[in-house]
Amino acid sequence: MASPTLAEVIAMAQAGQSLVRDPTHADKESFRAAFATGGKGWATFKNVLSPVIRDVLRKAYYDTFDKVCPNWRTKGFNGSHACSIVKPYGIPTGTWESWIVRLAYIQWLKALTGDGRDYACSMDALAFSLLSHETKKSTTTPHTDMSTGSPSFKLEQRRQEMGEPFPCLQAQVNIEQHPNGTELRFGRTIPLNELTSNNKQDYTKVEEPVTQKAQVESGDVVMWRSNTVHATRKSGIRFKPGAGIGRIGQFACAYPKVYRSEKAKRDKIKRFLQGMATGHLPTVCVKDGGRNHMSNHPARKDTYCTPLPCPTNPSLVAFAKTLV
């Protein structure tokens, strides 16, 4: 396949053409084993995005970073961002590449499950890190994205009542992953009756080991349950100028639209038009992430971050509305 342009990939997405490979029998068996009752709760799928599609998306993300922070390649974001989960700056919602990745994930998920229904997607963050140095260190505390009474908890209860065969899963679609980049790690899946309450939020820190490392490469997709313990670990603790990208991973989460109300759709569209993101769940609108982040400290003027404009491109707006 000849390398397409971004405009050509956008046209493919708008036409509903497949952006992912066909899942194999082994992929489908791995999916069922991981996410059926008693499964380990997470799985990695290799080379889901073709190299040519992934390369187009990677360049698009680089161009977006240039707009937000022109000196990011040599000086980092606001002098920092050696590793971060990026919700601000309009990056997760105001760019074609983020929505194309979400469509690709929906295509992959539907192919795995054989489900022909329409799916709604989340407007979640971008996992981004620059390569750094020194010793490995945890960057996120082991946690679940579910607690007693939280939106994810309620959806899991409802899907069990409805006889839905598989849970609503979170995913990271890896656009770029350096061998020494940030690692994704997993622990056990905590049953609903063992979860604790955290003001009904979809986030709970836990004192649990995360000893299982996902073997992730560029183009792979990692999927996990919201009640599976997970965390990240980076390869260093300080930004090293010019070291390059450690990870670009677009988070995605999708579930049949029958579980998403019209009010939630309207709220998500409003949030999208404001250039802001949501939590990971696609069936409700949990506000998460602002228009800016960090301090833009006077001592870091050469690494200031400027949010992207709110989405106004009619084609992008129309496309995004079909996915929320």
PyMOL commands that set and color helices and strands:
alter all, ss='L'
color gray80, all
select helices_A, chain A and resi 6-14+25-35+51-68+72-75+96-113+151-162+192-194+257-259+262-273+298-303+314-321
alter helices_A, ss='H'
color red, helices_A
select strands_A, chain A and resi 42-45+83-86+119-121+126-130+132-133+137-138+143-144+169-177+183-189+204-205+212-213+221-225+228-234+238-239+245-256
alter strands_A, ss='S'
color yellow, strands_A
deselect
rebuild
show_as cartoon
